[in-house]
Amino acid sequence: MTQVHSTTRSRPQLIAFGLSIAALLISAYLTYEHFTGSTTLACSGTQTVNCLKVTTSQWSVIAGVPVAVAGLAFFVVMTLLCAPTRFAKDVALLRLLGVLIGTASVLWLVYVELFKVDAICLWCTAVHVVTLSLLGVVLWWRETDRA
């Protein structure tokens, strides 16, 4: 029997695409909150968990660009790089580079939250968790493409 090459998408590709969309939506929400003054930010306001404190701190804008906007742009790019298209293998190196940049950004932002702002934003943490998960899935995807 002749084996036909499968055109179905790999599991890591679909998971990476889903994670990118999830982070894109959260980043869009954080961008909306940034530009509306964070008046409706859905997050508790305790001393440790305080999204408003994080998203309005001096660290929420870097070089004139809101961190939320940078995150939104990043996840637009990652969504495109993880999209289930026939070009997915062609952009594997860009996808890896992107997720490594995202991971480095997460490490910096967590440091800022813990040691500069002295508060944690749960929405930001959700994006951080998704980014770290995306790193794992992109690495998994690379391994399945090599097999």
Beta strands, then each sheet from edge to edge (+ up, - down):
strand 1: 61-62
strand 2: 65-66
sheet 1: 1+ 2-
end
